[in-house]
Amino acid sequence: ASAGQFELNVMQPVIAYSLFESIGMITNAMKSLAEKVVKGMKFNRQLLERYAGNALTLVTALVPLIGQDAASEVSKRAMEEGRDIISVVTEAGLLDEATARKLLDPRNMVTVNNNNKA
Protein backbone atom coordinates (compact mmCIF):
# COMPACT_ATOMS: atom_id res chain seq x y z
CA ALA A 1 0.00 0.00 0.00
CA SER A 2 2.96 2.35 0.49
CA ALA A 3 3.56 2.40 -3.27
CA GLY A 4 -0.09 3.11 -3.96
CA GLN A 5 -1.04 -0.49 -4.71
CA PHE A 6 -4.21 -1.92 -3.30
CA GLU A 7 -4.96 -5.58 -2.97
CA LEU A 8 -8.42 -5.67 -4.45
CA ASN A 9 -10.21 -8.87 -5.23
CA VAL A 10 -12.36 -8.09 -8.25
CA MET A 11 -14.35 -11.28 -7.67
CA GLN A 12 -15.29 -10.42 -4.07
CA PRO A 13 -18.67 -8.86 -5.01
CA VAL A 14 -19.52 -11.94 -7.09
CA ILE A 15 -18.54 -14.24 -4.23
CA ALA A 16 -20.64 -12.23 -1.76
CA TYR A 17 -23.62 -12.23 -4.14
CA SER A 18 -23.35 -15.99 -4.64
CA LEU A 19 -23.05 -16.55 -0.89
CA PHE A 20 -26.19 -14.56 -0.13
CA GLU A 21 -28.05 -16.23 -2.99
CA SER A 22 -27.08 -19.65 -1.60
CA ILE A 23 -28.16 -18.66 1.90
CA GLY A 24 -31.53 -17.59 0.49
CA MET A 25 -31.99 -20.89 -1.36
CA ILE A 26 -31.06 -22.93 1.72
CA THR A 27 -33.45 -20.87 3.86
CA ASN A 28 -36.30 -21.49 1.41
CA ALA A 29 -35.46 -25.19 1.22
CA MET A 30 -35.52 -25.51 5.02
CA LYS A 31 -38.86 -23.71 5.24
CA SER A 32 -40.29 -26.02 2.58
CA LEU A 33 -38.88 -29.12 4.30
CA ALA A 34 -40.31 -28.03 7.66
CA GLU A 35 -43.73 -27.28 6.19
CA LYS A 36 -44.13 -30.24 3.84
CA VAL A 37 -42.25 -33.01 5.66
CA VAL A 38 -41.41 -32.38 9.29
CA LYS A 39 -44.72 -30.75 10.24
CA GLY A 40 -46.70 -33.91 9.51
CA MET A 41 -44.30 -36.41 11.08
CA LYS A 42 -45.34 -38.52 14.02
CA PHE A 43 -42.64 -39.86 16.32
CA ASN A 44 -42.63 -42.81 18.69
CA ARG A 45 -40.90 -41.03 21.56
CA GLN A 46 -40.36 -44.17 23.67
CA LEU A 47 -38.75 -46.06 20.80
CA LEU A 48 -36.49 -43.13 19.90
CA GLU A 49 -35.41 -42.71 23.53
CA ARG A 50 -34.64 -46.42 23.72
CA TYR A 51 -32.54 -46.26 20.55
CA ALA A 52 -30.68 -43.19 21.82
CA GLY A 53 -30.14 -44.72 25.25
CA ASN A 54 -28.78 -47.98 23.85
CA ALA A 55 -26.34 -46.45 21.38
CA LEU A 56 -22.89 -47.88 21.96
CA THR A 57 -21.34 -44.51 21.13
CA LEU A 58 -22.59 -43.19 24.48
CA VAL A 59 -19.73 -45.03 26.15
CA THR A 60 -17.37 -42.26 25.04
CA ALA A 61 -18.88 -40.07 27.78
CA LEU A 62 -17.41 -42.48 30.32
CA VAL A 63 -13.82 -42.34 29.07
CA PRO A 64 -12.76 -39.49 31.42
CA LEU A 65 -13.97 -41.50 34.42
CA ILE A 66 -13.20 -45.12 33.60
CA GLY A 67 -10.53 -44.77 30.91
CA GLN A 68 -10.36 -45.73 27.26
CA ASP A 69 -9.58 -49.42 27.79
CA ALA A 70 -12.43 -50.01 30.23
CA ALA A 71 -14.86 -48.03 28.06
CA SER A 72 -13.86 -50.07 25.02
CA GLU A 73 -14.36 -53.30 26.95
CA VAL A 74 -17.78 -52.14 28.19
CA SER A 75 -18.86 -51.29 24.66
CA LYS A 76 -17.61 -54.61 23.29
CA ARG A 77 -19.35 -56.58 26.04
CA ALA A 78 -22.61 -54.67 25.62
CA MET A 79 -22.59 -55.37 21.89
CA GLU A 80 -21.75 -59.06 22.27
CA GLU A 81 -24.38 -59.64 24.96
CA GLY A 82 -27.04 -57.35 23.47
CA ARG A 83 -27.22 -55.29 26.65
CA ASP A 84 -27.28 -51.60 27.39
CA ILE A 85 -24.18 -49.71 28.53
CA ILE A 86 -25.61 -48.85 31.96
CA SER A 87 -26.18 -52.46 32.99
CA VAL A 88 -22.70 -53.52 31.85
CA VAL A 89 -20.99 -50.60 33.62
CA THR A 90 -22.85 -51.16 36.88
CA GLU A 91 -22.37 -54.94 36.80
CA ALA A 92 -18.65 -54.45 36.28
CA GLY A 93 -18.59 -52.16 39.32
CA LEU A 94 -17.14 -49.26 37.35
CA LEU A 95 -19.95 -46.83 38.28
CA ASP A 96 -23.09 -46.85 40.36
CA GLU A 97 -26.36 -46.85 38.43
CA ALA A 98 -27.36 -43.26 39.27
CA THR A 99 -24.03 -41.88 38.08
CA ALA A 100 -24.10 -43.99 34.92
CA ARG A 101 -27.66 -42.89 34.11
CA LYS A 102 -26.76 -39.24 34.58
CA LEU A 103 -23.62 -39.44 32.45
CA LEU A 104 -25.21 -41.52 29.70
CA ASP A 105 -28.44 -39.54 29.37
CA PRO A 106 -28.38 -38.26 25.76
CA ARG A 107 -30.32 -35.15 26.83
CA ASN A 108 -27.41 -34.13 29.05
CA MET A 109 -25.03 -34.50 26.15
CA VAL A 110 -26.86 -32.09 23.87
CA THR A 111 -27.90 -29.47 26.40
CA VAL A 112 -25.95 -26.23 26.46
CA ASN A 113 -24.35 -25.41 29.82
CA ASN A 114 -24.80 -28.95 31.08
CA ASN A 115 -22.95 -30.14 34.12
CA ASN A 116 -22.25 -33.84 33.58
CA LYS A 117 -19.81 -34.13 36.44
CA ALA A 118 -21.04 -36.85 38.74
C-alpha positions, 0 to 999 in steps of 0.5 A: 500500500505504500507504493499506492497499490491496493490488494483488491479482489475483483471477484469479491462482489460476485462471491458475496452475491453468490453466498447470499443467494445460496443462503436464500436458497437454503433458507427457502429449502428448510422452510419447505422441508419443515412445512411439507415433511417435518410438520406432519411427522409422528414420532414414537418417543419411547422407541427413539429414547430407547434407541438413543439410550442404547447407542454404543457410542454413548460409552465415550462419555465415560472415558474421562472416568473409567478410561479408554480401555475399560470403556472399550471393553464395556462397549464390546461386552454390551454389543456381544451380549445385546445389553445396554451400557448402563447395565454392563458398567454397573455390573462391572462395578465401574460406576453406580447406576445413578451416576451412569444414568446421569452421564449416559443420558443423551439429553445431558449431552446435547444441552448447552451449559450442562454439568455432567460431572457426577 
